[in-house]
Amino acid sequence: MKMVLNSMIKPIKTKLCRVCRVKYTPNRPLQFVCSFECSYTHAKVVRVKTERKETKEAKIKLKSKADWLREAQIVFNQFIRLRDKDEPCISCQRHHAGQYHCGHFLTVGAHPELRFSELNCSKQCAPCNNHLSGNIVKYRMNLINKIGLDQVELLESSNIPAKYTIDDAKAIKALYKLKIKGLTA
């Protein structure tokens, strides 16, 4: 009977140490490292990874609504620039080698409800957006050509107050990250 049991036991396989990458035969079933020194190093690495993860989670918990909205706005602006990458500046209708922004027809300060409206935003060159305060007269004329007069008048008559929550900002950020992936794929 003893001979039958001994023949049923499988031999212990060698493993690769997670720290020094040397092959060894483990003494215990869940042994990941070959020696005490490697065990100490492995424990230190695991502790550092855990601390980094906890710090990252704590930073996320400390973010305010404004921080989440800022992050969502950055992703949204990136989407608009990618969407309109082959088009000229909405205001001056020029292609140039300078920097492009996501220009809002109706400003975020005056119309926060249109902050993430794709109809309200177009690619705009930095001189028009920064130095000419959006070059709104030409922006409006070219926006009418782009989306139509009824859509522009609908934007201008919009006055629904916006109350974005942190969950809204997270959802907007996730949505536009997916849309960016779709444009770059």
C-alpha positions as CSV (number, residue, x, y, z in Angstrom):
1,M,0.0,0.0,0.0
2,K,2.8,2.5,0.8
3,M,4.4,1.9,-2.6
4,V,1.2,2.9,-4.3
5,L,1.0,6.2,-2.4
6,N,4.6,7.1,-3.1
7,S,4.2,6.5,-6.9
8,M,1.1,8.8,-6.9
9,I,3.0,11.9,-5.5
10,K,4.2,14.2,-8.2
11,P,7.7,15.4,-8.2
12,I,8.3,19.1,-7.2
13,K,8.8,21.3,-10.2
14,T,11.5,23.9,-10.3
15,K,10.5,27.6,-10.3
16,L,12.0,30.8,-11.4
17,C,12.8,33.3,-8.6
18,R,10.8,36.5,-9.0
19,V,13.7,38.6,-7.8
20,C,17.0,37.2,-9.1
21,R,15.5,35.0,-11.9
22,V,17.4,31.9,-10.8
23,K,15.8,28.4,-11.0
24,Y,15.2,26.8,-7.7
25,T,13.2,23.9,-6.1
26,P,10.6,25.3,-3.6
27,N,10.3,24.0,-0.1
28,R,6.7,25.2,0.3
29,P,3.8,25.3,-2.2
30,L,3.5,29.1,-2.4
31,Q,7.2,30.0,-2.3
32,F,8.0,32.7,-4.9
33,V,11.6,33.4,-4.2
34,C,14.7,31.3,-3.8
35,S,16.3,32.7,-0.6
36,F,15.8,34.9,2.4
37,E,17.5,37.8,0.7
38,C,15.3,37.6,-2.3
39,S,12.3,37.3,0.0
40,Y,13.2,40.5,1.7
41,T,13.7,42.3,-1.6
42,H,10.4,40.9,-2.9
43,A,8.5,42.1,0.2
44,K,10.0,45.5,-0.2
45,V,8.9,45.7,-3.8
46,V,5.4,44.5,-2.9
47,R,5.2,47.1,-0.1
48,V,6.3,50.0,-2.4
49,K,3.7,48.9,-5.0
50,T,1.0,48.8,-2.4
51,E,1.9,52.2,-1.1
52,R,1.9,53.7,-4.6
53,K,-1.6,52.2,-5.2
54,E,-2.9,53.6,-1.9
55,T,-1.4,57.0,-2.6
56,K,-3.0,57.1,-6.0
57,E,-6.4,56.1,-4.6
58,A,-6.1,58.8,-1.9
59,K,-5.2,61.4,-4.5
60,I,-8.3,60.4,-6.5
61,K,-10.5,60.7,-3.4
62,L,-9.1,64.2,-2.8
63,K,-10.0,65.5,-6.2
64,S,-12.6,68.2,-6.3
65,K,-15.4,68.7,-8.8
66,A,-13.3,71.4,-10.5
67,D,-10.4,69.0,-10.9
68,W,-12.7,66.4,-12.5
69,L,-14.2,69.0,-14.8
70,R,-10.8,70.2,-15.8
71,E,-9.7,66.7,-16.7
72,A,-12.9,66.1,-18.7
73,Q,-12.4,69.4,-20.5
74,I,-8.9,68.4,-21.5
75,V,-10.1,65.1,-23.0
76,F,-13.0,66.9,-24.7
77,N,-10.7,69.5,-26.2
78,Q,-8.4,66.9,-27.5
79,F,-11.3,65.1,-29.2
80,I,-12.4,68.3,-30.9
81,R,-8.9,69.0,-32.2
82,L,-8.7,65.4,-33.5
83,R,-12.2,65.5,-35.0
84,D,-11.4,68.7,-36.9
85,K,-7.7,67.9,-37.7
86,D,-8.2,68.2,-41.5
87,E,-10.2,71.4,-41.3
88,P,-8.9,75.0,-41.2
89,C,-9.3,77.3,-38.3
90,I,-13.1,78.0,-37.9
91,S,-12.6,81.8,-37.7
92,C,-9.8,82.7,-40.2
93,Q,-10.1,79.6,-42.4
94,R,-6.3,79.3,-42.6
95,H,-4.2,76.2,-42.3
96,H,-0.9,77.0,-40.5
97,A,1.8,75.3,-38.6
98,G,0.9,77.0,-35.3
99,Q,-0.9,75.6,-32.3
100,Y,-4.6,74.9,-32.4
101,H,-7.2,75.1,-29.6
102,C,-10.7,73.9,-29.1
103,G,-12.5,77.2,-29.6
104,H,-15.9,77.6,-28.0
105,F,-18.4,79.7,-30.0
106,L,-20.2,80.6,-26.8
107,T,-17.8,80.8,-23.9
108,V,-17.7,78.4,-21.0
109,G,-17.9,81.3,-18.5
110,A,-21.1,82.7,-20.1
111,H,-22.7,79.4,-21.1
112,P,-21.4,76.6,-18.9
113,E,-24.2,74.3,-20.2
114,L,-22.5,74.3,-23.6
115,R,-19.1,73.5,-22.2
116,F,-19.1,70.0,-23.6
117,S,-21.4,70.6,-26.7
118,E,-19.8,69.4,-29.9
119,L,-21.8,71.9,-31.9
120,N,-20.4,74.8,-29.9
121,C,-16.8,73.8,-30.3
122,S,-14.5,73.7,-33.3
123,K,-10.7,73.7,-34.1
124,Q,-9.4,77.3,-33.8
125,C,-5.9,78.7,-34.2
126,A,-4.2,80.2,-31.2
127,P,-4.1,83.8,-32.6
128,C,-7.8,83.8,-33.2
129,N,-8.7,82.2,-29.9
130,N,-6.2,84.1,-27.7
131,H,-5.4,87.4,-29.3
132,L,-8.7,88.1,-31.1
133,S,-10.9,86.8,-28.3
134,G,-12.3,84.0,-30.4
135,N,-12.8,86.2,-33.5
136,I,-16.5,85.6,-32.9
137,V,-18.0,87.5,-35.9
138,K,-16.1,85.3,-38.4
139,Y,-16.5,82.2,-36.1
140,R,-20.3,82.7,-36.3
141,M,-20.3,83.1,-40.1
142,N,-18.2,80.0,-40.6
143,L,-20.2,78.0,-38.0
144,I,-23.4,78.8,-39.9
145,N,-21.7,77.3,-43.0
146,K,-20.6,74.3,-41.0
147,I,-23.7,73.3,-39.0
148,G,-26.5,75.6,-40.3
149,L,-28.3,78.7,-39.1
150,D,-31.0,76.8,-37.1
151,Q,-28.3,75.0,-35.1
152,V,-26.5,78.2,-34.4
153,E,-29.7,79.9,-33.3
154,L,-30.5,76.9,-31.1
155,L,-27.1,77.3,-29.5
156,E,-27.6,81.0,-28.9
157,S,-31.0,80.5,-27.4
158,S,-29.8,77.7,-25.0
159,N,-30.1,78.8,-21.4
160,I,-30.5,75.5,-19.5
161,P,-28.3,75.8,-16.4
162,A,-25.6,73.2,-16.1
163,K,-24.9,71.5,-12.8
164,Y,-22.2,69.0,-13.5
165,T,-21.5,66.5,-10.8
166,I,-18.2,64.5,-10.3
167,D,-19.9,61.4,-11.8
168,D,-21.0,63.5,-14.8
169,A,-17.4,64.7,-15.3
170,K,-16.1,61.1,-15.0
171,A,-18.6,59.9,-17.5
172,I,-17.8,62.7,-20.0
173,K,-14.1,62.0,-19.7
174,A,-14.6,58.3,-20.3
175,L,-17.0,58.9,-23.2
176,Y,-14.5,61.2,-25.0
177,K,-11.6,58.9,-24.3
178,L,-13.5,56.2,-26.2
179,K,-14.4,58.6,-29.0
180,I,-10.6,59.6,-29.3
181,K,-9.8,55.9,-29.5
182,G,-12.3,55.5,-32.3
183,L,-10.7,58.5,-34.2
184,T,-7.2,57.3,-33.8
185,A,-7.8,53.6,-34.5
